[in-house]
Amino acid sequence: MKKISFILLIAGLFTIISCQDQEKGPVVLSTPGVPAISVPAAGSSLVLTKPDADKKVAFTWSAADFGMPLGVLYTIQIAKAGTNFNPLVNVASVNALTDTLKYSEFDSKLVALEANMEVVNSIDIRIMGIIPNSNADTVFSNKITMNITPYTAKDFIYLVGAFNGWNAGGAVAMNRSLSGLKYELYVNITAGNLEFKIIPNQGSWNNDMGDDPANTGHLIVTGENNMFVSSPGYYRVSVDLTNMTWSTLATTWGIIGGFVGNSWSTDYATLTYNAITGNWEGTFTTTAAVDWKFRANSSWSLNFGDNGADGKLDDGGANISTTAAGTYSVVLNLNPTGNPQAYTYTVTKL
C-alpha cells in the first residue's frame, strides 16, 4: 500500500512540474538578433531641396529577433557622424520594417539636429527596436553613414536700429546659414546709435522682438526693450530663436599664419575697418609660400578659414594658402551674401 502511495505521489509531483513548465510559455532570447538597415545604402548621398519638399525618402530594415513574434516598435535615429549618437534626434517610430518621410519632414529633423544647411553633412543613421511595456532588451541596428545636404527652410529675420535710422524697409537680413534656428549679423555700431531690434518681415514692425526687461539677454515680442550695446564697435549680433536668446561680441580682425619669424605665434597683420565699403582691409608681406587664417580679437575662439579654397569663409575652416612670396592686399567681407549666405574674402598680389 505504501509503495502504491509513493508511486502516486511521484506521479502527482511530475504532473505539477510539467504543468508549471507549460505555463512558463516561450522565453524571450537573452541576446536578441538586431535589425539591419538595407535602404538607404551606406555611403549614399541625398540632396534635399525646397522645391522637392513633397518627395519622399525611404528607410527599410530587417526584423529584430526576440525569439518569438512580438510587437516591436522601431525608431529611426540620426546623429552627426562620429558622435556616437550623443546627441541624437528621433526621426520616426513605426510597428513596421519600413517607413517613408517627405523631404520637408526629414529636413526638419536635420534642423533639429543642428546640421549645417545647404552643405554636405555626414550623418549616422540607425534603427532602435523595443518591445513596449516589457523588460526585453533594447536593440540597435548597424550604423550607416550618409552624405546629406539639408536645405534652409527657416525664414529670414532682420536687424533694424539706430545704425540704419530705424528704417524697417532697409532692415538688414541676418545670416540664416547657421545650424538650427540660429542667426547672426556683423554690424558696425557708431556712437549715439547703440540700440536695435529684430523684425521678422522687412518693412513691417509687426511682431518685432526686443530684450526682455525681466530677463535681459532673452527675446520677447510684447513689452520688450530695445536691444543695445554699451559702446561703439564692430559687433557680431547672435540670435537663437529656439531658446529666444541674443548676445553680442565686439570684434577686431587680424591675420595669423606660418609667416617666417612669426609662425602662428601672434597676429601677423592687423586689418582696418572701412566704413565706406563695410569691409575689413589690410596687407601682408611674405617671403615664401604660407598658410594663414583670419581671427577675431587675437583669439582662436573665433576664426575663419576656407574649406573649399573657393573664396567663401568657414567658421574654424581650413588654412588659406598663399603660394608665392610677395605683398598682398586682403579684404574680409563679413556681410552675408549669396544663397546660401556666406562670408567672403579676396587676396590680391600687389
ZADO-1210 file (C-alpha; in nm, 4 decimals, padded with zeros to 6 digits):
<atoms>
<atom x="00.0000" y="00.0000" z="00.0000" code="MET" pos="1"/>
<atom x="00.2836" y="00.2361" z="00.0968" code="LYS" pos="2"/>
<atom x="00.4584" y="00.1560" z="-00.2305" code="LYS" pos="3"/>
<atom x="00.1481" y="00.2438" z="-00.4324" code="ILE" pos="4"/>
<atom x="00.1015" y="00.5718" z="-00.2395" code="SER" pos="5"/>
<atom x="00.4649" y="00.6639" z="-00.3014" code="PHE" pos="6"/>
<atom x="00.4279" y="00.5987" z="-00.6740" code="ILE" pos="7"/>
<atom x="00.1116" y="00.8114" z="-00.6878" code="LEU" pos="8"/>
<atom x="00.2881" y="01.0917" z="-00.5026" code="LEU" pos="9"/>
<atom x="00.5777" y="01.0909" z="-00.7504" code="ILE" pos="10"/>
<atom x="00.3347" y="01.0877" z="-01.0426" code="ALA" pos="11"/>
<atom x="00.1446" y="01.3804" z="-00.8938" code="GLY" pos="12"/>
<atom x="00.4610" y="01.5860" z="-00.8485" code="LEU" pos="13"/>
<atom x="00.5667" y="01.5123" z="-01.2064" code="PHE" pos="14"/>
<atom x="00.2255" y="01.6298" z="-01.3303" code="THR" pos="15"/>
<atom x="00.2505" y="01.9541" z="-01.1296" code="ILE" pos="16"/>
<atom x="00.6026" y="02.0255" z="-01.2518" code="ILE" pos="17"/>
<atom x="00.5005" y="01.9537" z="-01.6122" code="SER" pos="18"/>
<atom x="00.2061" y="02.1926" z="-01.5833" code="CYS" pos="19"/>
<atom x="00.4275" y="02.4628" z="-01.4377" code="GLN" pos="20"/>
<atom x="00.6740" y="02.4175" z="-01.7249" code="ASP" pos="21"/>
<atom x="00.3899" y="02.4517" z="-01.9737" code="GLN" pos="22"/>
<atom x="00.2630" y="02.7663" z="-01.8020" code="GLU" pos="23"/>
<atom x="00.6032" y="02.9374" z="-01.8467" code="LYS" pos="24"/>
<atom x="00.5427" y="02.9597" z="-02.2219" code="GLY" pos="25"/>
<atom x="00.8039" y="03.0788" z="-02.4730" code="PRO" pos="26"/>
<atom x="01.1102" y="03.2665" z="-02.3485" code="VAL" pos="27"/>
<atom x="01.2498" y="03.5911" z="-02.4941" code="VAL" pos="28"/>
<atom x="01.6065" y="03.5475" z="-02.6167" code="LEU" pos="29"/>
<atom x="01.8638" y="03.6821" z="-02.3739" code="SER" pos="30"/>
<atom x="02.0608" y="03.8135" z="-02.6719" code="THR" pos="31"/>
<atom x="01.8073" y="03.9215" z="-02.9359" code="PRO" pos="32"/>
<atom x="01.9035" y="03.9447" z="-03.3018" code="GLY" pos="33"/>
<atom x="01.9432" y="04.3050" z="-03.4149" code="VAL" pos="34"/>
<atom x="01.7823" y="04.4674" z="-03.7204" code="PRO" pos="35"/>
<atom x="01.9938" y="04.5611" z="-04.0230" code="ALA" pos="36"/>
<atom x="01.9401" y="04.8635" z="-04.2485" code="ILE" pos="37"/>
<atom x="01.9081" y="04.7813" z="-04.6182" code="SER" pos="38"/>
<atom x="01.7770" y="05.1145" z="-04.7502" code="VAL" pos="39"/>
<atom x="01.9302" y="05.3682" z="-04.7809" code="PRO" pos="40"/>
<atom x="02.2712" y="05.2287" z="-04.8643" code="ALA" pos="41"/>
<atom x="02.5726" y="05.3141" z="-04.6517" code="ALA" pos="42"/>
<atom x="02.7818" y="05.5875" z="-04.8137" code="GLY" pos="43"/>
<atom x="02.4990" y="05.7083" z="-05.0371" code="SER" pos="44"/>
<atom x="02.4178" y="06.0772" z="-05.0854" code="SER" pos="45"/>
<atom x="02.0922" y="06.2676" z="-05.0536" code="LEU" pos="46"/>
<atom x="02.0332" y="06.6301" z="-05.1520" code="VAL" pos="47"/>
<atom x="01.7163" y="06.7794" z="-05.0052" code="LEU" pos="48"/>
<atom x="01.5701" y="07.0819" z="-05.1831" code="THR" pos="49"/>
<atom x="01.2733" y="07.3008" z="-05.1011" code="LYS" pos="50"/>
<atom x="01.1069" y="07.2623" z="-05.4464" code="PRO" pos="51"/>
<atom x="01.1120" y="06.8853" z="-05.3858" code="ASP" pos="52"/>
<atom x="00.9697" y="06.9164" z="-05.0339" code="ALA" pos="53"/>
<atom x="00.6945" y="06.6615" z="-05.1057" code="ASP" pos="54"/>
<atom x="00.9303" y="06.3975" z="-05.2452" code="LYS" pos="55"/>
<atom x="00.9956" y="06.1060" z="-05.0105" code="LYS" pos="56"/>
<atom x="01.2967" y="05.9280" z="-04.8682" code="VAL" pos="57"/>
<atom x="01.2540" y="05.5609" z="-04.7701" code="ALA" pos="58"/>
<atom x="01.4056" y="05.3613" z="-04.4864" code="PHE" pos="59"/>
<atom x="01.3954" y="04.9788" z="-04.4769" code="THR" pos="60"/>
<atom x="01.5412" y="04.7314" z="-04.2287" code="TRP" pos="61"/>
<atom x="01.5189" y="04.3651" z="-04.1258" code="SER" pos="62"/>
<atom x="01.3265" y="04.2452" z="-03.8204" code="ALA" pos="63"/>
<atom x="01.4764" y="04.2176" z="-03.4752" code="ALA" pos="64"/>
<atom x="01.4681" y="03.8586" z="-03.3449" code="ASP" pos="65"/>
<atom x="01.3471" y="03.8249" z="-02.9875" code="PHE" pos="66"/>
<atom x="01.2814" y="03.4512" z="-03.0229" code="GLY" pos="67"/>
<atom x="00.9061" y="03.4847" z="-03.0686" code="MET" pos="68"/>
<atom x="00.6576" y="03.7026" z="-03.2583" code="PRO" pos="69"/>
<atom x="00.6293" y="04.0308" z="-03.0696" code="LEU" pos="70"/>
<atom x="00.5053" y="04.3810" z="-03.1415" code="GLY" pos="71"/>
<atom x="00.8402" y="04.5533" z="-03.1884" code="VAL" pos="72"/>
<atom x="00.8408" y="04.9325" z="-03.2109" code="LEU" pos="73"/>
<atom x="01.1177" y="05.0612" z="-03.4379" code="TYR" pos="74"/>
<atom x="01.2585" y="05.4146" z="-03.4239" code="THR" pos="75"/>
<atom x="01.4801" y="05.5769" z="-03.6890" code="ILE" pos="76"/>
<atom x="01.7562" y="05.7759" z="-03.5171" code="GLN" pos="77"/>
<atom x="02.0063" y="06.0214" z="-03.6653" code="ILE" pos="78"/>
<atom x="02.3194" y="06.1918" z="-03.5324" code="ALA" pos="79"/>
<atom x="02.6193" y="06.3775" z="-03.6659" code="LYS" pos="80"/>
<atom x="02.8830" y="06.1289" z="-03.7793" code="ALA" pos="81"/>
<atom x="03.1347" y="06.0294" z="-03.5165" code="GLY" pos="82"/>
<atom x="02.9337" y="06.1497" z="-03.2154" code="THR" pos="83"/>
<atom x="02.8249" y="05.8019" z="-03.1003" code="ASN" pos="84"/>
<atom x="02.4644" y="05.9241" z="-03.1216" code="PHE" pos="85"/>
<atom x="02.5093" y="06.1830" z="-02.8494" code="ASN" pos="86"/>
<atom x="02.3148" y="06.3956" z="-02.9113" code="PRO" pos="87"/>
<atom x="02.0627" y="06.2286" z="-03.1406" code="LEU" pos="88"/>
<atom x="01.7254" y="06.3054" z="-03.2959" code="VAL" pos="89"/>
<atom x="01.4427" y="06.0529" z="-03.3249" code="ASN" pos="90"/>
<atom x="01.3051" y="06.0775" z="-03.6774" code="VAL" pos="91"/>
<atom x="01.0006" y="05.8451" z="-03.6712" code="ALA" pos="92"/>
<atom x="00.8634" y="05.5392" z="-03.4874" code="SER" pos="93"/>
<atom x="00.6638" y="05.2588" z="-03.6542" code="VAL" pos="94"/>
<atom x="00.5486" y="04.8997" z="-03.5966" code="ASN" pos="95"/>
<atom x="00.6805" y="04.8012" z="-03.9388" code="ALA" pos="96"/>
<atom x="01.0014" y="04.7278" z="-04.1251" code="LEU" pos="97"/>
<atom x="00.9886" y="05.0334" z="-04.3475" code="THR" pos="98"/>
<atom x="00.8924" y="05.3983" z="-04.3333" code="ASP" pos="99"/>
<atom x="00.8953" y="05.6991" z="-04.5656" code="THR" pos="100"/>
<atom x="00.9242" y="06.0672" z="-04.4901" code="LEU" pos="101"/>
<atom x="00.8733" y="06.3732" z="-04.7040" code="LYS" pos="102"/>
<atom x="01.1877" y="06.5726" z="-04.7728" code="TYR" pos="103"/>
<atom x="01.0346" y="06.8548" z="-04.5695" code="SER" pos="104"/>
<atom x="00.9811" y="06.6243" z="-04.2712" code="GLU" pos="105"/>
<atom x="01.3315" y="06.4814" z="-04.2856" code="PHE" pos="106"/>
<atom x="01.4781" y="06.8292" z="-04.3339" code="ASP" pos="107"/>
<atom x="01.3076" y="06.9498" z="-04.0138" code="SER" pos="108"/>
<atom x="01.4757" y="06.6659" z="-03.8224" code="LYS" pos="109"/>
<atom x="01.8136" y="06.7698" z="-03.9615" code="LEU" pos="110"/>
<atom x="01.7426" y="07.1274" z="-03.8496" code="VAL" pos="111"/>
<atom x="01.6654" y="06.9907" z="-03.5018" code="ALA" pos="112"/>
<atom x="01.9998" y="06.8068" z="-03.5130" code="LEU" pos="113"/>
<atom x="02.1627" y="07.1415" z="-03.5970" code="GLU" pos="114"/>
<atom x="02.3094" y="07.0117" z="-03.9195" code="ALA" pos="115"/>
<atom x="02.4677" y="07.2731" z="-04.1443" code="ASN" pos="116"/>
<atom x="02.2263" y="07.3955" z="-04.4081" code="MET" pos="117"/>
<atom x="02.2939" y="07.3926" z="-04.7830" code="GLU" pos="118"/>
<atom x="02.6184" y="07.1942" z="-04.7445" code="VAL" pos="119"/>
<atom x="02.7040" y="06.8253" z="-04.7207" code="VAL" pos="120"/>
<atom x="02.6792" y="06.6712" z="-04.3732" code="ASN" pos="121"/>
<atom x="02.7986" y="06.3248" z="-04.2705" code="SER" pos="122"/>
<atom x="02.5003" y="06.1798" z="-04.0848" code="ILE" pos="123"/>
<atom x="02.4895" y="05.8498" z="-03.8928" code="ASP" pos="124"/>
<atom x="02.1608" y="05.6562" z="-03.9064" code="ILE" pos="125"/>
<atom x="02.0474" y="05.3564" z="-03.7016" code="ARG" pos="126"/>
<atom x="01.7282" y="05.1728" z="-03.6063" code="ILE" pos="127"/>
<atom x="01.6295" y="05.1209" z="-03.2427" code="MET" pos="128"/>
<atom x="01.3942" y="04.8344" z="-03.1586" code="GLY" pos="129"/>
<atom x="01.1993" y="04.7979" z="-02.8330" code="ILE" pos="130"/>
<atom x="00.9094" y="04.5891" z="-02.7035" code="ILE" pos="131"/>
<atom x="00.6846" y="04.8426" z="-02.5286" code="PRO" pos="132"/>
<atom x="00.5801" y="04.7644" z="-02.1705" code="ASN" pos="133"/>
<atom x="00.8313" y="04.4818" z="-02.1318" code="SER" pos="134"/>
<atom x="01.1686" y="04.4125" z="-01.9776" code="ASN" pos="135"/>
<atom x="01.3144" y="04.2935" z="-02.3066" code="ALA" pos="136"/>
<atom x="01.6474" y="04.4444" z="-02.4100" code="ASP" pos="137"/>
<atom x="01.6568" y="04.7423" z="-02.6444" code="THR" pos="138"/>
<atom x="01.8299" y="04.6537" z="-02.9704" code="VAL" pos="139"/>
<atom x="02.0094" y="04.8741" z="-03.2222" code="PHE" pos="140"/>
<atom x="02.0841" y="04.8102" z="-03.5867" code="SER" pos="141"/>
<atom x="02.4136" y="04.8522" z="-03.7595" code="ASN" pos="142"/>
<atom x="02.5050" y="05.2175" z="-03.8096" code="LYS" pos="143"/>
<atom x="02.5239" y="05.3552" z="-04.1622" code="ILE" pos="144"/>
<atom x="02.6656" y="05.6913" z="-04.2647" code="THR" pos="145"/>
<atom x="02.5123" y="05.9052" z="-04.5399" code="MET" pos="146"/>
<atom x="02.6163" y="06.2323" z="-04.7032" code="ASN" pos="147"/>
<atom x="02.3101" y="06.4555" z="-04.6680" code="ILE" pos="148"/>
<atom x="02.2582" y="06.8145" z="-04.7815" code="THR" pos="149"/>
<atom x="01.9652" y="06.9818" z="-04.5999" code="PRO" pos="150"/>
<atom x="01.8021" y="07.2973" z="-04.7267" code="TYR" pos="151"/>
<atom x="01.7389" y="07.6182" z="-04.5377" code="THR" pos="152"/>
<atom x="01.3718" y="07.6093" z="-04.4536" code="ALA" pos="153"/>
<atom x="01.3873" y="07.8738" z="-04.1854" code="LYS" pos="154"/>
<atom x="01.2704" y="08.2245" z="-04.2663" code="ASP" pos="155"/>
<atom x="01.4815" y="08.5347" z="-04.2761" code="PHE" pos="156"/>
<atom x="01.4833" y="08.7724" z="-03.9830" code="ILE" pos="157"/>
<atom x="01.6143" y="09.1278" z="-03.9972" code="TYR" pos="158"/>
<atom x="01.8133" y="09.3684" z="-03.7814" code="LEU" pos="159"/>
<atom x="01.6960" y="09.7274" z="-03.7617" code="VAL" pos="160"/>
<atom x="01.8132" y="10.0067" z="-03.5346" code="GLY" pos="161"/>
<atom x="01.9727" y="10.3440" z="-03.4889" code="ALA" pos="162"/>
<atom x="02.2590" y="10.2248" z="-03.7123" code="PHE" pos="163"/>
<atom x="02.0226" y="10.2484" z="-04.0140" code="ASN" pos="164"/>
<atom x="01.7959" y="10.5273" z="-03.8886" code="GLY" pos="165"/>
<atom x="01.5328" y="10.2757" z="-03.7637" code="TRP" pos="166"/>
<atom x="01.4327" y="10.2215" z="-04.1256" code="ASN" pos="167"/>
<atom x="01.2321" y="09.8962" z="-04.1263" code="ALA" pos="168"/>
<atom x="01.2305" y="09.8988" z="-04.5064" code="GLY" pos="169"/>
<atom x="01.6095" y="09.8953" z="-04.5045" code="GLY" pos="170"/>
<atom x="01.6462" y="09.6383" z="-04.2263" code="ALA" pos="171"/>
<atom x="01.9398" y="09.4037" z="-04.2863" code="VAL" pos="172"/>
<atom x="01.8845" y="09.0288" z="-04.3333" code="ALA" pos="173"/>
<atom x="02.0710" y="08.8258" z="-04.0723" code="MET" pos="174"/>
<atom x="02.2809" y="08.5277" z="-04.1769" code="ASN" pos="175"/>
<atom x="02.0485" y="08.2250" z="-04.1564" code="ARG" pos="176"/>
<atom x="02.3033" y="07.9675" z="-04.2778" code="SER" pos="177"/>
<atom x="02.3884" y="07.8708" z="-03.9225" code="LEU" pos="178"/>
<atom x="02.2704" y="07.5454" z="-03.7669" code="SER" pos="179"/>
<atom x="01.9293" y="07.5104" z="-03.6038" code="GLY" pos="180"/>
<atom x="01.7344" y="07.8319" z="-03.5540" code="LEU" pos="181"/>
<atom x="02.0449" y="08.0414" z="-03.5015" code="LYS" pos="182"/>
<atom x="02.1203" y="08.3657" z="-03.6838" code="TYR" pos="183"/>
<atom x="02.3981" y="08.6233" z="-03.6747" code="GLU" pos="184"/>
<atom x="02.4936" y="08.9540" z="-03.8287" code="LEU" pos="185"/>
<atom x="02.8115" y="09.1587" z="-03.8171" code="TYR" pos="186"/>
<atom x="02.7294" y="09.5268" z="-03.7907" code="VAL" pos="187"/>
<atom x="02.9267" y="09.8462" z="-03.7306" code="ASN" pos="188"/>
<atom x="02.7669" y="10.0449" z="-03.4475" code="ILE" pos="189"/>
<atom x="02.8723" y="10.4052" z="-03.4002" code="THR" pos="190"/>
<atom x="02.8457" y="10.6452" z="-03.1063" code="ALA" pos="191"/>
<atom x="02.4877" y="10.7502" z="-03.0317" code="GLY" pos="192"/>
<atom x="02.3474" y="10.4609" z="-03.2377" code="ASN" pos="193"/>
<atom x="02.3732" y="10.1784" z="-02.9854" code="LEU" pos="194"/>
<atom x="02.0186" y="10.0342" z="-02.9921" code="GLU" pos="195"/>
<atom x="01.8469" y="09.7897" z="-03.2286" code="PHE" pos="196"/>
<atom x="01.5687" y="09.5307" z="-03.2593" code="LYS" pos="197"/>
<atom x="01.4709" y="09.2232" z="-03.4605" code="ILE" pos="198"/>
<atom x="01.1824" y="09.2204" z="-03.7100" code="ILE" pos="199"/>
<atom x="01.0511" y="08.9087" z="-03.8877" code="PRO" pos="200"/>
<atom x="00.9479" y="09.0919" z="-04.2048" code="ASN" pos="201"/>
<atom x="01.1421" y="09.3632" z="-04.3796" code="GLN" pos="202"/>
<atom x="00.9393" y="09.6849" z="-04.3890" code="GLY" pos="203"/>
<atom x="00.6990" y="09.5883" z="-04.1080" code="SER" pos="204"/>
<atom x="00.7107" y="09.6409" z="-03.7314" code="TRP" pos="205"/>
<atom x="00.4556" y="09.3656" z="-03.6682" code="ASN" pos="206"/>
<atom x="00.5838" y="09.1150" z="-03.4094" code="ASN" pos="207"/>
<atom x="00.9130" y="09.2968" z="-03.3642" code="ASP" pos="208"/>
<atom x="01.1347" y="09.1425" z="-03.0965" code="MET" pos="209"/>
<atom x="01.3500" y="09.3026" z="-02.8316" code="GLY" pos="210"/>
<atom x="01.5151" y="09.2439" z="-02.4978" code="ASP" pos="211"/>
<atom x="01.3152" y="09.1058" z="-02.2053" code="ASP" pos="212"/>
<atom x="01.3441" y="09.3692" z="-01.9275" code="PRO" pos="213"/>
<atom x="01.2829" y="09.0990" z="-01.6663" code="ALA" pos="214"/>
<atom x="01.5445" y="08.8639" z="-01.8124" code="ASN" pos="215"/>
<atom x="01.7972" y="09.0530" z="-02.0197" code="THR" pos="216"/>
<atom x="01.9603" y="08.8533" z="-02.2973" code="GLY" pos="217"/>
<atom x="01.6254" y="08.6927" z="-02.3814" code="HIS" pos="218"/>
<atom x="01.3860" y="08.7931" z="-02.6588" code="LEU" pos="219"/>
<atom x="01.0178" y="08.8764" z="-02.6227" code="ILE" pos="220"/>
<atom x="00.7583" y="09.0241" z="-02.8574" code="VAL" pos="221"/>
<atom x="00.5391" y="09.2176" z="-02.6132" code="THR" pos="222"/>
<atom x="00.6681" y="09.4606" z="-02.3510" code="GLY" pos="223"/>
<atom x="01.0230" y="09.4434" z="-02.4854" code="GLU" pos="224"/>
<atom x="01.3037" y="09.6963" z="-02.4598" code="ASN" pos="225"/>
<atom x="01.5416" y="09.7831" z="-02.7391" code="ASN" pos="226"/>
<atom x="01.8468" y="09.5588" z="-02.7599" code="MET" pos="227"/>
<atom x="02.1712" y="09.7512" z="-02.7166" code="PHE" pos="228"/>
<atom x="02.5488" y="09.7536" z="-02.6817" code="VAL" pos="229"/>
<atom x="02.7304" y="09.9660" z="-02.4276" code="SER" pos="230"/>
<atom x="02.9867" y="10.1258" z="-02.6597" code="SER" pos="231"/>
<atom x="03.0606" y="10.1746" z="-03.0303" code="PRO" pos="232"/>
<atom x="03.2337" y="09.8975" z="-03.2238" code="GLY" pos="233"/>
<atom x="03.2074" y="09.6278" z="-03.4861" code="TYR" pos="234"/>
<atom x="02.9780" y="09.3655" z="-03.3363" code="TYR" pos="235"/>
<atom x="02.8579" y="09.0167" z="-03.4078" code="ARG" pos="236"/>
<atom x="02.4913" y="09.0070" z="-03.3065" code="VAL" pos="237"/>
<atom x="02.3767" y="08.6489" z="-03.2403" code="SER" pos="238"/>
<atom x="02.0164" y="08.5283" z="-03.2116" code="VAL" pos="239"/>
<atom x="01.8843" y="08.1848" z="-03.1126" code="ASP" pos="240"/>
<atom x="01.5102" y="08.1524" z="-03.1762" code="LEU" pos="241"/>
<atom x="01.4960" y="07.8054" z="-03.0211" code="THR" pos="242"/>
<atom x="01.5920" y="07.9436" z="-02.6813" code="ASN" pos="243"/>
<atom x="01.4786" y="08.3009" z="-02.7610" code="MET" pos="244"/>
<atom x="01.8157" y="08.4473" z="-02.6625" code="THR" pos="245"/>
<atom x="02.0506" y="08.7077" z="-02.8049" code="TRP" pos="246"/>
<atom x="02.4091" y="08.8177" z="-02.7443" code="SER" pos="247"/>
<atom x="02.6781" y="09.0440" z="-02.8898" code="THR" pos="248"/>
<atom x="03.0530" y="09.0218" z="-02.9351" code="LEU" pos="249"/>
<atom x="03.2724" y="09.3234" z="-03.0170" code="ALA" pos="250"/>
<atom x="03.5358" y="09.2226" z="-03.2731" code="THR" pos="251"/>
<atom x="03.8539" y="09.3441" z="-03.4368" code="THR" pos="252"/>
<atom x="04.0197" y="09.1315" z="-03.7046" code="TRP" pos="253"/>
<atom x="04.3676" y="09.0209" z="-03.7975" code="GLY" pos="254"/>
<atom x="04.5666" y="08.7582" z="-03.9869" code="ILE" pos="255"/>
<atom x="04.7738" y="08.4841" z="-03.8267" code="ILE" pos="256"/>
<atom x="04.9783" y="08.2168" z="-04.0018" code="GLY" pos="257"/>
<atom x="05.3022" y="08.0373" z="-04.0625" code="GLY" pos="258"/>
<atom x="05.4900" y="08.3510" z="-04.1643" code="PHE" pos="259"/>
<atom x="05.8694" y="08.3467" z="-04.1374" code="VAL" pos="260"/>
<atom x="05.9677" y="08.4820" z="-03.7963" code="GLY" pos="261"/>
<atom x="05.6094" y="08.4582" z="-03.6651" code="ASN" pos="262"/>
<atom x="05.4833" y="08.1023" z="-03.7252" code="SER" pos="263"/>
<atom x="05.1339" y="08.1140" z="-03.5734" code="TRP" pos="264"/>
<atom x="05.2521" y="08.2811" z="-03.2517" code="SER" pos="265"/>
<atom x="05.0638" y="08.6146" z="-03.2718" code="THR" pos="266"/>
<atom x="04.8615" y="08.8063" z="-03.5277" code="ASP" pos="267"/>
<atom x="05.0931" y="08.8874" z="-03.8183" code="TYR" pos="268"/>
<atom x="04.8815" y="09.1621" z="-03.9749" code="ALA" pos="269"/>
<atom x="04.6033" y="09.3834" z="-03.8414" code="THR" pos="270"/>
<atom x="04.3013" y="09.4645" z="-04.0557" code="LEU" pos="271"/>
<atom x="04.1266" y="09.8027" z="-04.0539" code="THR" pos="272"/>
<atom x="03.7525" y="09.8550" z="-04.0898" code="TYR" pos="273"/>
<atom x="03.6486" y="10.0574" z="-04.3953" code="ASN" pos="274"/>
<atom x="03.3224" y="10.2310" z="-04.3079" code="ALA" pos="275"/>
<atom x="03.2536" y="10.3093" z="-04.6753" code="ILE" pos="276"/>
<atom x="03.2806" y="09.9549" z="-04.8104" code="THR" pos="277"/>
<atom x="03.1775" y="09.7816" z="-04.4869" code="GLY" pos="278"/>
<atom x="03.4790" y="09.5500" z="-04.5178" code="ASN" pos="279"/>
<atom x="03.7963" y="09.4845" z="-04.3210" code="TRP" pos="280"/>
<atom x="04.1093" y="09.5593" z="-04.5227" code="GLU" pos="281"/>
<atom x="04.4856" y="09.5228" z="-04.4879" code="GLY" pos="282"/>
<atom x="04.8095" y="09.3970" z="-04.6393" code="THR" pos="283"/>
<atom x="05.0758" y="09.1442" z="-04.5572" code="PHE" pos="284"/>
<atom x="05.4163" y="09.0568" z="-04.6960" code="THR" pos="285"/>
<atom x="05.5545" y="08.7053" z="-04.7070" code="THR" pos="286"/>
<atom x="05.8968" y="08.5852" z="-04.8159" code="THR" pos="287"/>
<atom x="05.7700" y="08.2362" z="-04.9000" code="ALA" pos="288"/>
<atom x="05.4548" y="08.0348" z="-04.9571" code="ALA" pos="289"/>
<atom x="05.2443" y="08.0475" z="-04.6421" code="VAL" pos="290"/>
<atom x="04.9228" y="07.9173" z="-04.4806" code="ASP" pos="291"/>
<atom x="04.7175" y="08.1578" z="-04.2746" code="TRP" pos="292"/>
<atom x="04.3696" y="08.2383" z="-04.1325" code="LYS" pos="293"/>
<atom x="04.1522" y="08.5262" z="-04.0192" code="PHE" pos="294"/>
<atom x="04.0782" y="08.5530" z="-03.6480" code="ARG" pos="295"/>
<atom x="03.8962" y="08.7923" z="-03.4176" code="ALA" pos="296"/>
<atom x="04.0303" y="08.9658" z="-03.1084" code="ASN" pos="297"/>
<atom x="04.3706" y="08.7910" z="-03.1309" code="SER" pos="298"/>
<atom x="04.1981" y="08.4734" z="-03.0086" code="SER" pos="299"/>
<atom x="04.1254" y="08.1307" z="-03.1557" code="TRP" pos="300"/>
<atom x="03.7703" y="08.1296" z="-03.0173" code="SER" pos="301"/>
<atom x="03.6516" y="08.2912" z="-03.3420" code="LEU" pos="302"/>
<atom x="03.8456" y="08.2283" z="-03.6622" code="ASN" pos="303"/>
<atom x="03.7738" y="08.1754" z="-04.0302" code="PHE" pos="304"/>
<atom x="03.9417" y="07.9569" z="-04.2906" code="GLY" pos="305"/>
<atom x="03.8372" y="07.8279" z="-04.6304" code="ASP" pos="306"/>
<atom x="03.7448" y="07.4590" z="-04.6616" code="ASN" pos="307"/>
<atom x="03.6857" y="07.4684" z="-05.0352" code="GLY" pos="308"/>
<atom x="03.9501" y="07.7194" z="-05.1452" code="ALA" pos="309"/>
<atom x="03.6563" y="07.8974" z="-05.3113" code="ASP" pos="310"/>
<atom x="03.6774" y="08.2426" z="-05.1532" code="GLY" pos="311"/>
<atom x="03.3988" y="08.1570" z="-04.9072" code="LYS" pos="312"/>
<atom x="03.4829" y="08.1525" z="-04.5378" code="LEU" pos="313"/>
<atom x="03.4118" y="07.8671" z="-04.2977" code="ASP" pos="314"/>
<atom x="03.3973" y="07.9046" z="-03.9207" code="ASP" pos="315"/>
<atom x="03.7103" y="07.7290" z="-03.7945" code="GLY" pos="316"/>
<atom x="03.7825" y="07.6189" z="-04.1514" code="GLY" pos="317"/>
<atom x="04.0968" y="07.5017" z="-04.3271" code="ALA" pos="318"/>
<atom x="04.4056" y="07.7195" z="-04.3621" code="ASN" pos="319"/>
<atom x="04.4133" y="07.9636" z="-04.6536" code="ILE" pos="320"/>
<atom x="04.7184" y="07.9132" z="-04.8766" code="SER" pos="321"/>
<atom x="04.9239" y="08.1806" z="-05.0474" code="THR" pos="322"/>
<atom x="05.1637" y="08.0016" z="-05.2803" code="THR" pos="323"/>
<atom x="05.4232" y="08.2660" z="-05.3643" code="ALA" pos="324"/>
<atom x="05.6297" y="08.5315" z="-05.1892" code="ALA" pos="325"/>
<atom x="05.5148" y="08.8905" z="-05.2219" code="GLY" pos="326"/>
<atom x="05.2984" y="09.1660" z="-05.0788" code="THR" pos="327"/>
<atom x="04.9242" y="09.1064" z="-05.0802" code="TYR" pos="328"/>
<atom x="04.6099" y="09.3131" z="-05.0298" code="SER" pos="329"/>
<atom x="04.3416" y="09.1363" z="-04.8281" code="VAL" pos="330"/>
<atom x="03.9693" y="09.2178" z="-04.8000" code="VAL" pos="331"/>
<atom x="03.7472" y="09.0443" z="-04.5421" code="LEU" pos="332"/>
<atom x="03.3744" y="09.0750" z="-04.6190" code="ASN" pos="333"/>
<atom x="03.1506" y="08.9759" z="-04.3254" code="LEU" pos="334"/>
<atom x="02.8324" y="09.0914" z="-04.4964" code="ASN" pos="335"/>
<atom x="02.6416" y="08.7673" z="-04.5726" code="PRO" pos="336"/>
<atom x="02.5875" y="08.7306" z="-04.9473" code="THR" pos="337"/>
<atom x="02.4651" y="08.4633" z="-05.1869" code="GLY" pos="338"/>
<atom x="02.2365" y="08.1643" z="-05.1403" code="ASN" pos="339"/>
<atom x="02.3349" y="08.0034" z="-04.9171" code="PRO" pos="340"/>
<atom x="02.4633" y="08.3114" z="-04.7438" code="GLN" pos="341"/>
<atom x="02.8392" y="08.3181" z="-04.6928" code="ALA" pos="342"/>
<atom x="03.1191" y="08.5439" z="-04.5766" code="TYR" pos="343"/>
<atom x="03.3885" y="08.6041" z="-04.8378" code="THR" pos="344"/>
<atom x="03.7420" y="08.7337" z="-04.8844" code="TYR" pos="345"/>
<atom x="03.9803" y="08.8344" z="-05.1605" code="THR" pos="346"/>
<atom x="04.3604" y="08.8217" z="-05.1774" code="VAL" pos="347"/>
<atom x="04.5358" y="09.0309" z="-05.4437" code="THR" pos="348"/>
<atom x="04.9072" y="09.0390" z="-05.5107" code="LYS" pos="349"/>
<atom x="05.0354" y="09.3975" z="-05.5296" code="LEU" pos="350"/>
</atoms>
